[in-house]
């Protein structure tokens, strides 16, 4: 796929339940719908959403994808690789944004995919929502709480008032 052709689908998201989620970037390319999944950390999806939102605002593309209603991430059939780093670069000529994925593994080749500003804006919304869909945070210590509460370091383990 050329850097100057946008992908058919680009969706960050997760599989699992809060407290036991695995995050991915799903990328569908080509006319035959070849799909790749890149395993990521929650913090990488959060950083991606924040930095991409800043780039879109800087370029004047805020709400460019408000009309797009992307389906949630599909469970991965296989994983291309675990993401070590992400890059986001605006390609001025074609007016696309290139998302680069660097692998953790030495034997995997990096991957880059181009998206339209509208696709990126929709991905920002989905990625931010995926990160926010986690467990509620404890109002006292800020740590994530399980459905049955948590041992809060600020109260020496007293669970009264520490249930979501």
C-alpha positions, 0 to 999 in steps of 0.5 A: 500500500502506498503512503499516499493511499488511505487505509479502508479502516483504522480503529484503536480499541480493546478486547476484554473487560475492565481490569483485564483488557488488551489494546490493539490498533486494527488496520484494514488495507487494500481492496481485499480487506487485509486486516492487521492488528498491532498489540499496544498498551493502554497508555500508548492508545491514550497518548496516540489519541491525545497527540493525534487530537493536538495535530488535528487541531493544529491542522484545522481538522477538528471534528473532521470525522464527526460524520464517521461512525466506525464499528468497534474493534474486531477481535484479532485473528492474529497480531502483526507485532507488539508496538514499541513506539508510534509516530504520527506525521502529516503528509502535506502533498496528499493531505494524509496523516501517516501512522507509524508502528515500531515493533518491540521485536527485532525481527519484525519490520516497522509498519506505516499506514496513511489515514485521512483527517476524518479517519484520524478524528474518528480514531481519536474519539474511539481511542479516547473512549476505549481508554476511558471505558476502564475501571472507575478510579478511587476518589481518594487515591486515584487508583483503579477500583475492581467491582468489589472495591480495592485496598486503598493505600490512603485508608490502610485497606478499609473498603468502606466507601470504596466501591464503584 
